[in-house]
């Protein structure tokens, strides 16, 4: 600790308040953030606070206490601490956010309770922190927040790209909007050319006048895509589907590679052998975490495979493979058979909720190979799913790059955090 920093109890630096609401008071698409003890920030249509504050979960079954920062109008759960400086000239809230986040593991050890862990006000009041000058706090916060902002920008970009991919998939392969538009135009007596133009408008999201202003090459691409959609729906075992599309088992369009655990004594964390992924402990934000290896590998993933948990409470969680991994018993890899991985990815995500109802076991749910391989899906026609994959693969590639950047920036932040907050690194 820097010689001019002083250790001060939190009770002398900040005010601790709590919200007044139950966690079920959240409202979907509410106007204001609603902070509970969950890592996810919910929303609500009323606010009780209008300030710059650090939000700290006060209880959690697993003893993990999320820390957040917000400046503005918000509401809070009755077990969530709303932490504000007693004197804003002494404590910078943005520095305080990182200061509290840095010691959450220590606070976890101090929490009380058995089935549910609690952070009491008595614990927090007495906790001491090393306090630099306000100017130093601000410089520390500026450095860390500049990294944090870059991380959040990448996350927001990834969320936007994923939403676009999902929206397009739903329009083409779930709601069949281009096909329905063609049917409506046909029933209205439109000519074949007019029917194609209507479908082009739906696919592009443009009005007829806007469509006419697009470059000729873009219009030609849209016309090619529109021609792939039929102008009729037919009955199938999964309900109505566009004419000419197929209902197939999942393994009709994708390989399902079920994992097989290697010998236990072959595991290591020294980088010897092949990377190993057994389950969600090795799952990162988008790609697997490289934390285990095995010298006795069995089944493997390829680059861009979807790696999915198949056992336990995390059944259905997934990450994208960014190389070759040994697949342990707790996971499988889903791989397109015809180089249409982006389509297969979105198809699996769309089917996930229904697939989970096919998991066997109550206390320890799981999928076996036959359950996944035989699950019936709407496979569309290959030319159209290939068209979709070509469009969306660019999104997935960008998401992958952003995910790597997020991890690199997170590593940098985590390396700087203890040095800056202890005074070891002079600024």
C-alpha positions as CSV (number, residue, x, y, z in Angstrom):
1,X,0.0,0.0,0.0
2,X,1.3,3.5,-0.8
3,X,2.6,5.3,2.3
4,X,0.2,8.2,2.1
5,X,-2.9,5.9,1.8
6,X,-4.9,5.3,5.0
7,X,-7.0,2.3,6.0
8,X,-10.6,3.4,6.7
9,X,-13.7,1.5,7.7
10,X,-16.4,1.6,5.1
11,X,-18.9,2.9,7.6
12,X,-16.9,6.2,7.7
13,X,-16.9,6.5,4.0
14,X,-20.2,5.4,2.6
15,X,-23.9,5.1,3.3
16,X,-25.6,1.7,3.1
17,X,-29.3,1.6,2.1
18,X,-31.4,-1.2,0.7
19,X,-34.3,-1.4,-1.7
20,X,-37.8,-2.0,-0.4
21,X,-39.1,-4.4,-3.1
22,X,-39.4,-8.1,-3.6
23,X,-37.4,-9.5,-6.5
24,X,-40.6,-10.5,-8.2
25,X,-41.6,-6.8,-8.6
26,X,-39.6,-6.7,-11.8
27,X,-41.5,-5.7,-15.0
28,X,-40.6,-6.8,-18.5
29,X,-39.3,-3.9,-20.6
30,X,-39.6,-1.5,-17.7
31,X,-38.4,2.0,-17.9
32,X,-35.8,1.8,-15.1
33,X,-33.1,-0.7,-14.0
34,X,-34.1,-2.9,-11.1
35,X,-31.1,-4.3,-9.2
36,X,-31.6,-7.6,-7.3
37,X,-29.0,-10.2,-6.1
38,X,-28.9,-11.7,-9.6
39,X,-26.0,-11.0,-12.0
40,X,-28.7,-9.9,-14.5
41,X,-30.1,-6.4,-14.1
42,X,-33.9,-6.5,-14.5
43,X,-36.3,-3.6,-15.2
44,X,-39.2,-1.9,-13.5
45,X,-41.6,1.0,-14.2
46,X,-41.0,2.9,-10.9
47,X,-37.9,4.3,-9.2
48,X,-36.9,4.9,-5.6
49,X,-33.3,6.2,-6.2
50,X,-31.9,8.9,-8.4
51,X,-28.1,9.0,-7.7
52,X,-24.7,7.6,-8.5
53,X,-24.3,4.4,-6.6
54,X,-22.6,1.0,-6.3
55,X,-25.0,-1.9,-6.0
56,X,-24.0,-4.9,-4.0
57,X,-26.0,-8.1,-3.6
58,X,-26.7,-8.8,0.0
59,X,-27.5,-12.5,-0.2
60,X,-26.9,-15.4,-2.6
61,X,-27.3,-19.1,-2.3
62,X,-23.9,-19.8,-3.7
63,X,-22.2,-16.9,-1.8
64,X,-21.5,-15.0,-5.0
65,X,-22.3,-11.3,-4.6
66,X,-22.6,-9.3,-7.9
67,X,-21.3,-5.7,-7.8
68,X,-22.7,-3.1,-10.2
69,X,-22.4,0.6,-10.8
70,X,-25.2,3.0,-12.0
71,X,-25.8,6.7,-12.2
72,X,-29.4,7.8,-12.6
73,X,-32.9,6.6,-11.7
74,X,-33.3,3.0,-10.5
75,X,-35.0,0.7,-8.1
76,X,-33.6,-2.1,-5.9
77,X,-34.5,-5.4,-4.2
78,X,-34.8,-5.3,-0.4
79,X,-31.6,-7.4,0.0
80,X,-29.5,-5.3,-2.4
81,X,-27.3,-2.6,-0.9
82,X,-27.3,0.8,-2.5
83,X,-23.9,2.3,-1.6
84,X,-23.3,6.0,-1.9
85,X,-20.4,8.2,-0.6
86,X,-21.0,10.2,2.6
87,X,-18.8,12.9,1.0
88,X,-18.5,13.0,-2.8
89,X,-15.2,15.0,-2.4
90,X,-13.7,12.1,-0.5
91,X,-14.9,9.0,-2.3
92,X,-15.3,8.6,-6.1
93,X,-18.2,6.1,-6.8
94,X,-16.5,4.8,-9.9
95,X,-13.3,4.0,-7.9
96,X,-15.6,2.5,-5.2
97,X,-17.1,0.1,-7.7
98,X,-13.8,-1.4,-8.5
99,X,-12.7,-1.3,-4.9
100,X,-15.6,-3.4,-3.7
101,X,-15.5,-5.7,-6.8
102,X,-11.9,-6.4,-6.0
103,X,-12.7,-7.8,-2.5
104,X,-15.9,-9.8,-3.2
105,X,-14.0,-13.0,-2.7
106,X,-12.9,-11.8,0.7
107,X,-16.4,-10.7,1.5
108,X,-17.7,-14.1,0.5
109,X,-15.5,-15.7,3.1
110,X,-16.9,-13.3,5.7
111,X,-20.5,-13.9,4.8
112,X,-22.8,-15.7,7.2
113,X,-25.5,-18.4,6.8
114,X,-25.7,-21.9,5.5
115,X,-28.3,-22.6,2.8
116,X,-28.1,-18.9,1.8
117,X,-25.1,-16.7,2.4
118,X,-25.7,-13.1,3.7
119,X,-23.5,-10.0,3.8
120,X,-24.7,-8.2,6.9
121,X,-24.4,-4.4,7.3
122,X,-22.2,-5.2,10.4
123,X,-19.7,-7.0,8.2
124,X,-19.7,-4.2,5.6
125,X,-19.5,-1.4,8.1
126,X,-16.4,-2.8,9.7
127,X,-14.6,-3.7,6.5
128,X,-11.5,-1.6,6.0
129,X,-10.2,-0.3,2.6
130,X,-7.0,1.5,1.7
131,X,-8.1,5.0,0.7
132,X,-6.0,7.0,-1.7
133,X,-6.6,10.7,-2.4
134,X,-9.7,11.7,-4.4
135,X,-7.4,12.6,-7.3
136,X,-5.7,9.2,-7.3
137,X,-9.1,7.5,-7.0
138,X,-10.2,9.4,-10.1
139,X,-7.0,8.5,-12.1
140,X,-7.4,4.8,-11.1
141,X,-11.1,4.8,-12.1
142,X,-10.4,6.4,-15.4
143,X,-7.9,3.8,-16.4
144,X,-10.1,0.9,-15.3
145,X,-13.3,2.3,-16.8
146,X,-11.6,3.0,-20.1
147,X,-10.9,-0.8,-20.3
148,X,-14.4,-1.6,-18.9
149,X,-16.1,0.6,-21.5
150,X,-14.2,-1.1,-24.4
151,X,-15.4,-4.5,-23.0
152,X,-19.0,-3.3,-22.8
153,X,-18.9,-1.9,-26.3
154,X,-17.7,-5.3,-27.6
155,X,-20.4,-7.1,-25.6
156,X,-23.1,-4.7,-26.9
157,X,-21.9,-5.2,-30.5
158,X,-22.0,-8.9,-30.1
159,X,-25.5,-8.8,-28.6
160,X,-26.7,-6.7,-31.6
161,X,-25.1,-9.1,-34.2
162,X,-26.6,-12.1,-32.4
163,X,-30.1,-10.4,-32.4
164,X,-29.8,-9.7,-36.1
165,X,-28.9,-13.3,-36.8
166,X,-31.8,-14.6,-34.6
167,X,-34.3,-12.1,-36.1
168,X,-33.4,-13.2,-39.7
169,X,-33.6,-16.9,-38.8
170,X,-37.0,-16.4,-37.2
171,X,-38.3,-14.5,-40.2
172,X,-37.1,-17.0,-42.8
173,X,-37.3,-20.4,-41.0
174,X,-39.9,-20.0,-38.2
175,X,-42.5,-17.4,-39.3
176,X,-41.9,-18.0,-43.0
177,X,-42.5,-14.3,-43.7
178,X,-41.2,-14.3,-47.3
179,X,-43.3,-17.3,-48.2
180,X,-46.4,-15.8,-46.5
181,X,-45.8,-12.5,-48.4
182,X,-45.7,-14.4,-51.6
183,X,-48.9,-16.3,-50.8
184,X,-50.7,-13.0,-50.0
185,X,-49.5,-11.4,-53.2
186,X,-50.5,-14.4,-55.2
187,X,-54.0,-14.5,-53.7
188,X,-54.3,-10.8,-54.5
189,X,-53.7,-11.5,-58.2
190,X,-50.1,-10.2,-58.4
191,X,-48.0,-11.1,-61.4
192,X,-44.9,-13.4,-60.9
193,X,-42.6,-10.4,-61.0
194,X,-44.7,-8.5,-58.4
195,X,-44.7,-11.6,-56.2
196,X,-40.9,-11.8,-56.3
197,X,-40.7,-8.0,-55.5
198,X,-42.9,-8.4,-52.5
199,X,-40.7,-11.2,-51.1
200,X,-37.6,-9.0,-51.8
201,X,-39.1,-6.2,-49.8
202,X,-39.7,-8.6,-46.8
203,X,-36.2,-10.1,-47.0
204,X,-34.5,-6.7,-47.2
205,X,-36.9,-4.8,-44.9
206,X,-37.3,-2.1,-47.6
207,X,-40.3,-0.4,-49.1
208,X,-40.8,-0.8,-52.9
209,X,-39.4,2.7,-53.4
210,X,-36.4,2.0,-51.2
211,X,-35.8,-1.3,-52.9
212,X,-35.6,0.4,-56.3
213,X,-32.8,2.7,-55.0
214,X,-30.6,-0.2,-54.0
215,X,-27.6,-1.1,-56.2
216,X,-28.3,-3.5,-59.1
217,X,-26.0,-6.2,-57.6
218,X,-27.9,-6.0,-54.3
219,X,-31.2,-6.3,-56.0
220,X,-30.0,-9.3,-58.0
221,X,-28.8,-11.0,-54.8
222,X,-32.2,-10.3,-53.1
223,X,-34.0,-11.6,-56.2
224,X,-32.0,-14.8,-56.1
225,X,-32.8,-15.3,-52.4
226,X,-36.5,-14.5,-52.9
227,X,-36.7,-17.1,-55.7
228,X,-35.7,-19.8,-53.2
229,X,-38.9,-19.2,-51.1
230,X,-41.9,-21.2,-52.3
231,X,-45.4,-19.5,-52.6
232,X,-47.3,-22.3,-50.7
233,X,-47.4,-23.9,-47.3
234,X,-48.1,-27.6,-46.7
235,X,-48.8,-29.6,-43.6
236,X,-46.1,-31.6,-41.8
237,X,-45.5,-33.5,-38.5
238,X,-44.2,-30.2,-37.1
239,X,-47.1,-28.1,-38.5
240,X,-47.2,-25.9,-41.6
241,X,-43.9,-25.6,-43.5
242,X,-43.1,-24.1,-46.9
243,X,-43.7,-26.4,-49.8
244,X,-40.6,-28.5,-50.7
245,X,-39.0,-28.2,-47.3
246,X,-38.1,-31.3,-45.3
247,X,-38.6,-32.5,-41.7
248,X,-35.4,-34.4,-40.8
249,X,-33.8,-35.7,-37.6
250,X,-31.1,-33.3,-36.4
251,X,-28.4,-35.8,-37.5
252,X,-29.7,-35.5,-41.0
253,X,-28.0,-32.1,-41.3
254,X,-25.5,-32.1,-38.4
255,X,-23.0,-34.5,-36.9
256,X,-23.5,-35.0,-33.1
257,X,-20.2,-36.0,-31.5
258,X,-20.9,-37.1,-28.0
259,X,-18.0,-36.7,-25.6
260,X,-16.1,-39.4,-23.9
261,X,-14.0,-38.7,-20.8
262,X,-10.3,-39.6,-21.1
263,X,-8.4,-41.4,-18.3
264,X,-8.6,-39.3,-15.1
265,X,-4.9,-39.5,-14.5
266,X,-4.2,-37.9,-17.9
267,X,-5.7,-34.5,-16.9
268,X,-3.3,-31.7,-16.3
269,X,-3.2,-27.9,-16.2
270,X,0.4,-27.7,-17.6
271,X,-0.5,-27.5,-21.3
272,X,0.5,-31.1,-22.0
273,X,-1.5,-33.0,-24.7
274,X,-4.8,-31.8,-26.1
275,X,-7.1,-29.1,-24.7
276,X,-9.9,-30.7,-22.7
277,X,-13.5,-29.5,-22.2
278,X,-15.7,-31.5,-19.8
279,X,-18.5,-29.1,-19.0
280,X,-19.4,-25.5,-18.1
281,X,-16.4,-25.0,-15.8
282,X,-14.4,-24.7,-19.0
283,X,-16.9,-22.5,-20.7
284,X,-16.0,-18.9,-21.3
285,X,-18.1,-16.0,-22.5
286,X,-18.2,-17.2,-26.1
287,X,-15.3,-19.7,-26.5
288,X,-14.0,-22.4,-24.2
289,X,-11.6,-21.5,-21.5
290,X,-8.1,-23.1,-22.0
291,X,-7.6,-24.4,-18.5
292,X,-7.3,-28.3,-18.8
293,X,-5.4,-30.6,-21.0
294,X,-5.3,-34.4,-21.4
295,X,-2.5,-36.7,-22.7
296,X,-5.2,-39.4,-23.5
297,X,-7.6,-37.6,-25.8
298,X,-10.7,-39.3,-27.2
299,X,-13.4,-37.5,-29.2
300,X,-12.7,-34.0,-30.7
301,X,-14.4,-30.8,-31.7
302,X,-13.4,-28.8,-34.8
303,X,-13.1,-25.1,-35.2
304,X,-16.5,-23.4,-35.3
305,X,-18.4,-26.4,-33.8
306,X,-21.1,-25.7,-31.3
307,X,-20.0,-27.3,-28.0
308,X,-23.0,-28.1,-25.8
309,X,-23.4,-29.3,-22.2
310,X,-25.3,-32.6,-22.1
311,X,-25.4,-33.4,-18.4
312,X,-26.5,-31.8,-15.2
313,X,-28.2,-28.5,-14.3
314,X,-26.3,-26.8,-17.1
315,X,-27.6,-29.0,-19.9
316,X,-28.1,-26.9,-23.0
317,X,-25.4,-24.3,-22.3
318,X,-23.1,-23.8,-25.3
319,X,-19.9,-22.1,-26.5
320,X,-18.3,-21.9,-29.9
321,X,-15.2,-24.0,-30.5
322,X,-12.2,-22.0,-31.6
323,X,-10.0,-25.0,-32.4
324,X,-9.5,-28.6,-31.5
325,X,-10.7,-29.8,-28.1
326,X,-11.0,-33.2,-26.5
327,X,-14.7,-33.6,-25.6
328,X,-15.3,-35.0,-22.2
329,X,-18.4,-36.9,-21.1
330,X,-20.3,-33.8,-20.1
331,X,-20.4,-32.2,-23.6
332,X,-21.0,-32.9,-27.2
333,X,-20.1,-31.1,-30.4
334,X,-22.7,-30.2,-33.1
335,X,-21.2,-29.8,-36.6
336,X,-22.8,-29.0,-39.9
337,X,-22.6,-31.7,-42.5
338,X,-22.7,-29.4,-45.4
339,X,-20.7,-26.3,-44.3
340,X,-23.7,-24.4,-43.0
341,X,-22.6,-24.0,-39.4
342,X,-24.3,-20.7,-38.9
343,X,-27.7,-22.1,-39.8
344,X,-27.1,-25.2,-37.6
345,X,-26.1,-22.9,-34.7
346,X,-29.3,-20.9,-34.9
347,X,-31.5,-23.9,-35.5
348,X,-30.2,-25.5,-32.3
349,X,-30.7,-22.3,-30.3
350,X,-34.2,-22.0,-31.6
351,X,-35.0,-25.6,-30.7
352,X,-33.2,-25.5,-27.3
353,X,-36.3,-24.8,-25.1
354,X,-38.2,-27.8,-26.6
355,X,-35.1,-30.0,-26.5
356,X,-34.7,-29.4,-22.8
357,X,-38.1,-31.1,-22.3
358,X,-36.5,-34.2,-23.7
359,X,-33.7,-34.4,-21.1
360,X,-34.0,-37.5,-19.0
361,X,-33.5,-37.6,-15.2
362,X,-35.0,-35.2,-12.6
363,X,-32.2,-34.5,-10.2
364,X,-29.5,-34.9,-12.9
365,X,-31.0,-34.1,-16.3
366,X,-29.1,-35.2,-19.4
367,X,-29.3,-35.8,-23.1
368,X,-28.0,-38.9,-24.7
369,X,-26.9,-39.3,-28.3
370,X,-30.2,-40.8,-29.7
371,X,-32.3,-38.0,-28.1
372,X,-30.2,-35.3,-29.9
373,X,-29.7,-37.2,-33.1
374,X,-33.3,-38.2,-33.6
375,X,-34.8,-34.8,-32.7
376,X,-37.0,-33.6,-35.6
377,X,-36.2,-30.2,-37.2
378,X,-37.4,-28.2,-40.1
379,X,-34.4,-28.4,-42.4
380,X,-35.6,-26.0,-45.1
381,X,-33.9,-26.4,-48.5
382,X,-30.2,-26.6,-48.7
383,X,-29.8,-23.6,-51.0
384,X,-31.7,-21.3,-48.6
385,X,-29.9,-22.5,-45.5
386,X,-26.6,-22.0,-47.3
387,X,-27.6,-18.5,-48.3
388,X,-28.5,-17.7,-44.6
389,X,-25.2,-19.2,-43.4
390,X,-23.2,-17.2,-45.9
391,X,-24.8,-14.0,-44.5
392,X,-24.6,-14.8,-40.9
393,X,-21.2,-16.4,-40.8
394,X,-19.7,-12.9,-41.1
395,X,-21.6,-12.0,-37.9
396,X,-20.3,-15.0,-36.1
397,X,-16.7,-14.3,-37.2
398,X,-17.0,-10.7,-35.9
399,X,-18.5,-12.0,-32.6
400,X,-15.6,-14.4,-32.3
401,X,-13.1,-11.6,-32.8
402,X,-14.9,-9.4,-30.3
403,X,-15.0,-12.2,-27.8
404,X,-11.2,-12.7,-28.0
405,X,-10.8,-8.9,-27.5
406,X,-13.2,-9.0,-24.5
407,X,-11.0,-11.8,-23.0
408,X,-7.8,-9.9,-23.6
409,X,-9.2,-6.7,-22.2
410,X,-10.5,-8.6,-19.2
411,X,-7.1,-10.1,-18.5
412,X,-5.5,-6.7,-18.7
413,X,-8.1,-5.2,-16.3
414,X,-7.7,-8.1,-13.9
415,X,-3.9,-7.7,-14.0
416,X,-4.0,-4.0,-13.4
417,X,-6.8,-4.1,-10.7
418,X,-4.8,-5.3,-7.7
419,X,-1.7,-3.2,-8.7
420,X,-3.8,0.0,-9.0
421,X,-6.0,-0.6,-6.0
422,X,-3.0,-1.4,-3.7
423,X,-0.8,1.5,-4.8
424,X,1.8,-0.9,-6.2
425,X,1.5,0.7,-9.6
426,X,2.2,4.4,-9.5
427,X,0.1,6.6,-11.8
